[in-house]
Amino acid sequence: MLKGFRDFILRGNVVDLAVAVIIGAAFGAITSSLTADVITPMISALVGAPDFSSLVFHMPTLRTITPPSPLPAGYVPPGEIHIGKFLNALISFLLNAAAIYFLIVVPMKYLMKKFEPAAPPAPPATKVCPQCLSDIPVAATRCKFCTEPVAA
């Protein structure tokens, strides 16, 4: 039983997955910081808010709701749409996706293409009729154009 567990843990793909999760978490922190500390302030300078995550749309509510006391963490009052937090998450996602694509996927495709053996050429699907010089299927015994018998 322990031997099977050891073999499972030491398989290459499990170790690779563990390394990928750890590096992904660290990379997520980097892109979150880039989003929150560099890109968001540039965008918020255009919007005019000191903090981009504080961009909120206020919607009219149909009835008055008294907020709970004490306010729970992350409480959003009725009628407030925190679009800035969503935009931060969207920018962070796009940065992560672009970095993964350009720093991992594209180089891996290039390396795999470089080390992949060239595929043998496909056998021809047609042959030339000796009488009329038209293309006919390889398995044909008679030309469909001139009805001349063709050797296999």
C-alpha positions, -999 to +999 in steps of 0.1 A: +000+000+000+028+025+009+047+014-022+018+024-044+015+057-027+052+063-031+050+054-068+020+078-072+038+107-055+071+102-073+055+100-108+067+129-129+033+145-137+024+147-100+056+165-091+053+187-121+018+196-111+029+205-076+056+227-089+032+244-113+007+252-085+034+267-063+049+288-092+014+297-103+005+311-068+037+331-067+031+344-103-005+353-093+009+375-065+032+392-089+005+400-114-019+411-087+007+435-075+014+447-110-024+452-115-030+469-082+002+490-079+011+499-115-017+494-141-046+504-119-031+538-108-025+546-145-061+537-154-075+555-123-056+586-133-077+586-164-109+580-145-100+605-118-104+583-087-074+579-063-080+541-061-094+523-091-110+497-069-132+524-054-150+529-087-186+523-078-219+527-096-249+536-075-282+521-086-315+533-071-331+508-048-368+500-048-371+498-010-350+509+019-330+482+037-314+489+070-278+476+071-270+450+097-252+461+129-223+455+132-215+454+095-200+421+083-167+421+065-171+427+028-206+441+032-219+457+000-249+481+005-279+476-017-276+494-050-238+496-051-220+479-080-183+477-074-171+478-110-136+488-100-129+455-082-142+436-111-120+456-135-090+449-112-098+411-114-103+413-151-070+431-157-052+406-134-067+377-153-057+391-187-022+397-175-020+361-162-034+347-194-010+368-216+020+359-195+012+322-195+006+322-232+037+342-243+061+329-216+050+292-215+028+281-243+045+298-273+081+287-262+068+251-255+052+249-290+085+261-305+105+235-285+081+207-293+082+216-330+120+216-329+123+183-312+094+165-329+106+143-358+093+152-392+063+133-403+069+110-433+053+123-464+019+109-471+017+084-500+001+099-531-036+095-534-037+097-572-016+085-602-014+096-638-032+077-666-006+068-692-031+073-720-048+107-713-025+120-685-054+127-661-052+121-624-070+090-612-071+072-578-042+049-570-065+019-566-082+024-600-078-003-626-094+017-654-092+054-662-126+072-655-119+097-683-107+076-712-117+041-699-082+028-707-071-001-685-044+010-660-018-012-645-016-014-607 
